[in-house]
Amino acid sequence: MITLLILVVALIILGWGFYRARPFGKLGILAWLQSVVLMAPWLLFFGLFTAGVYLNLVSIIFLIVLSAGLYIFLGNRLRAEGSNSALLSRLSVLPNSTDPTRSPEPSDSPTDPGITPETPKPVETALEADVLSIPADDLKLIQGIFGVDTFFATETIPYREGAIFKGNLRGEVDASYQRLANNLAARVGDRYRLFLVAGPDDRPTVIVLPRSNDPQPTTVLQGLLALVLFLTTIAASVASAGLMLGFDISQQPDRFREALPISIGILSILAAHELGHRLLARRHHVRLSPPFFIPTWEIASFGAITRFESLLPNRNVLFDVAFAGPAAGGVVSVVLLITGLLLSQSSSLFQVQSNVFQGSIFVGALARIILGDTLQQPLVGVHPLVLVGWLGLVLTAINLLPTGQLDGGRIVQAIYGRKVAGRTTIITLIVLGLAALVNVLALYWAIVILFLQRDLERPPLNELSEPDDARAALGLLALFLMAAILLPLAPNLAGRLGIGG
């Protein structure tokens, strides 16, 4: 039932995507098709799996390669069509013209028809500068960056140490933001930052804040705390490995060597996750804090809290950095899991009840494909890498929960914006609270999120430009796999599929 529900939700999401893509014509349909071909192999796999048809690894790899080829082909078509549309748009739009798709509003038209882009609107200059933290001279310079061809400011409101400028956006988002930011830098240097965000009424709003509001670097004490947490996580990984092997490392420290290989496997997944974040952050010239690992005795670690120490330019960068960690850790985990399943024999070290594989739709499906009818026996021998890979997938899925500043929360915020991310945060906390009734780990994680990571990430400098459909599809795929990893198979369906004795 749960597997069928996931498939239905995925199809609903694709249908909603088609509904949103239709108004954009050919470009929208091509972008939507990219999402379809990216998710099709997984939908087909789980759909057939639910029906009792099992694809082997060769077929799965073929579907993924075919999907990637179609995705690249559609991407090339999309770029070609986009270039043609952009050229036609440039030829048809006159200089300094306003957005032709918007009907005129009273606030769209300046009272002085001779106003220039460098002339501030009178209503702004009428505001007394002493109600703002920005010095009067700086305020005049900042007001001068607005104009009818970028952002026509109609109201100035004090905000923290800076100001909010309400008005009307004129022109394309990226180009308008870049012109505003360049004009601001030319007038006041590096002393202020310009944010283009969606206001409470979802209308474009400009916020200007002084540089002192930038994210602060990690202090020495915070660095020491990160080091202590890292060392504690290493110890926790050894303890978790001991529990998997059936002994308590604190009572039998002489068996340390037995636990070391599994501990190294767990730490390698955590390291891959953090390395993924940092490689993409470095590519986008974004600074990250040291990882503050959250150790736990049962599964070594819940992952790490990592702060952005620099402002993000746009939502694309937020998505890339957030997605890279789970992608890297997830790939390593899947490789370890598949390798362990292929190496598993009846005489393997671990003898687990076959019903254990009902605990995850994704892992149970892979195990059924590779181990076959072996899962119908009461006990199944598995290689230690199976447990390491499975644990790594659980850690990856936990960090993909769509809440707060977790990777999943950042991905949702990047794709759908702050309002949707706020709602998914509340929903996730409620679901974790309900899950805590049957699983104490869900309670621990809910407490960690509630006290440490429930707040959303601060907006990028340009919050209005949305990520492309390729990123949106990857984000949906990540959330889909997160659910497939964490949700169990219903016992009746598992029995029909031959998972469990």
Secondary structure, DSSP 8 states (H G I E B T S, - for coil): -HHHHHHHHHHHHHHHHHHHHGGGHHHHHHHHHHHHHHHHHHHHHHHHHHTT----HHHHHHHHHHHHHHHHHHHHHHHHHHHHHHHHHHHHS-TT---TTS---GGGS-SSTT--TTS--HHHHTS-GGGSSS-HHHHHHHHTT--TTSEEEEEEEEETTEEEEEEEE-S-HHHHHHHHHHHHHHHHTTSEEEEEEE-TTSSEEEEEEEGGGS-----HHHHHHHHHHHHHHHHHHHHHHHHHHTS-TTT-GGGHHHHHHHHHHHHHHHHHHHHHHHHHHHHTT--B---EEEEETTTEEEEEE--B-S--SBHHHHHHHHHHHHHHHHHHHHHHHHHHHHH--TTSSEEEEGGGGGG-HHHHHHHHHHHGGGGGSSEEEE-HHHHHHHHHHHHHHHHTSSSTTSHHHHHHHHHH-HHHHHHHHHHHHHHHHHHTTT-HHHHHHHHHIIIII-S-----SB-SS---HHHHHHHHHHHHHHHHHHS---HHHHHHHT---
